[in-house]
Amino acid sequence: MDVVKVLYPDLAPLSDTEMTIEAWALKSDLQYGVFQRLCWLGLLYEAREGLTLLKNGSFHKTPLWAACLQLESDMQKRHRRALTIFFRRWLPQ
C-alpha cells in the first residue's frame, strides 16, 4: 500500500480498506490496460506456470522489446551489467 501512497498522494488519507479497493482498481487498470496489451504486441510475456486462473503471473520483456524500444532505463541496466562484468573480471576477489 505504501507504493500506492507514493504514486498517488491523493489516496494517502484513505483507510486501509479503501486503499485496498483503490489499489485493486489501479492494479487492474495497469495489468489489463498496459501490460496485457504489451503482451499482445509481443513486447512482454506473462509467466503463468503453475498458477490458477485467478492468480497473476510475472511479466518479462521479450527480445522484441530490445529490438523495437530503446528506453533510458534499459540502457542504464545494460550499463550496470557491463560494469559488473568488468569489475568481476578485472578486480581480485
C-alpha positions as CSV (number, residue, x, y, z in Angstrom):
1,M,0.0,0.0,0.0
2,D,3.0,2.3,0.6
3,V,3.7,2.2,-3.2
4,V,0.1,3.4,-3.9
5,K,0.5,6.2,-1.4
6,V,3.8,7.4,-3.0
7,L,2.4,7.1,-6.6
8,Y,-1.0,8.6,-5.7
9,P,-0.6,11.0,-2.8
10,D,-4.3,12.0,-3.0
11,L,-5.1,8.5,-1.8
12,A,-2.9,8.7,1.3
13,P,-5.7,9.8,3.7
14,L,-7.9,6.7,2.8
15,S,-8.4,3.9,5.3
16,D,-6.6,0.6,4.7
17,T,-9.8,-0.9,3.3
18,E,-10.4,2.0,1.0
19,M,-6.8,1.9,-0.1
20,T,-7.0,-1.8,-0.8
21,I,-10.1,-1.2,-3.1
22,E,-8.3,1.7,-4.9
23,A,-5.1,-0.4,-5.2
24,W,-7.0,-3.3,-6.7
25,A,-8.6,-0.9,-9.3
26,L,-5.2,0.6,-10.1
27,K,-3.5,-2.8,-10.4
28,S,-6.3,-4.0,-12.7
29,D,-6.0,-0.9,-14.9
30,L,-2.3,-1.3,-15.2
31,Q,-2.4,-5.1,-15.9
32,Y,-5.2,-5.0,-18.5
33,G,-4.7,-1.5,-19.8
34,V,-0.9,-1.7,-20.3
35,F,0.8,-5.0,-19.6
36,Q,-1.7,-7.2,-21.4
37,R,-1.6,-5.0,-24.5
38,L,2.2,-5.2,-24.5
39,C,1.8,-9.0,-24.3
40,W,-0.5,-8.9,-27.3
41,L,2.1,-6.9,-29.2
42,G,4.8,-9.4,-28.3
43,L,6.9,-7.0,-26.2
44,L,6.1,-8.7,-22.9
45,Y,5.2,-12.2,-21.9
46,E,3.4,-13.3,-18.7
47,A,5.0,-16.2,-16.9
48,R,2.0,-18.2,-15.5
49,E,3.3,-21.7,-15.0
50,G,1.7,-23.4,-12.0
51,L,-0.8,-20.5,-11.4
52,T,-4.5,-20.7,-11.3
53,L,-6.7,-18.6,-13.4
54,L,-7.2,-16.0,-10.7
55,K,-3.5,-15.6,-9.8
56,N,-1.3,-13.1,-11.6
57,G,1.9,-14.1,-13.3
58,S,5.1,-12.0,-13.6
59,F,5.7,-10.0,-16.7
60,H,9.0,-10.2,-18.6
61,K,10.5,-8.3,-21.6
62,T,10.8,-10.3,-24.8
63,P,13.7,-10.0,-27.4
64,L,11.3,-7.9,-29.5
65,W,11.3,-5.3,-26.7
66,A,15.0,-4.6,-27.2
67,A,14.7,-4.7,-30.9
68,C,11.9,-2.2,-31.0
69,L,12.4,0.1,-28.0
70,Q,15.5,1.9,-26.7
71,L,14.5,3.2,-23.3
72,E,16.8,5.1,-21.0
73,S,16.1,2.6,-18.2
74,D,17.1,-0.3,-20.4
75,M,20.4,1.4,-21.2
76,Q,21.1,2.1,-17.6
77,K,20.5,-1.6,-16.8
78,R,22.9,-2.7,-19.6
79,H,25.5,-0.2,-18.4
80,R,25.3,-1.5,-14.8
81,R,25.5,-5.1,-16.1
82,A,28.6,-4.2,-18.2
83,L,30.3,-2.6,-15.2
84,T,29.5,-5.6,-13.0
85,I,31.0,-8.0,-15.6
86,F,34.1,-5.7,-16.0
87,F,34.7,-5.5,-12.2
88,R,34.3,-9.2,-11.7
89,R,36.7,-9.9,-14.4
90,W,39.4,-7.4,-13.6
91,L,39.3,-6.9,-9.8
92,P,40.7,-9.5,-7.5
93,Q,38.2,-11.4,-5.4
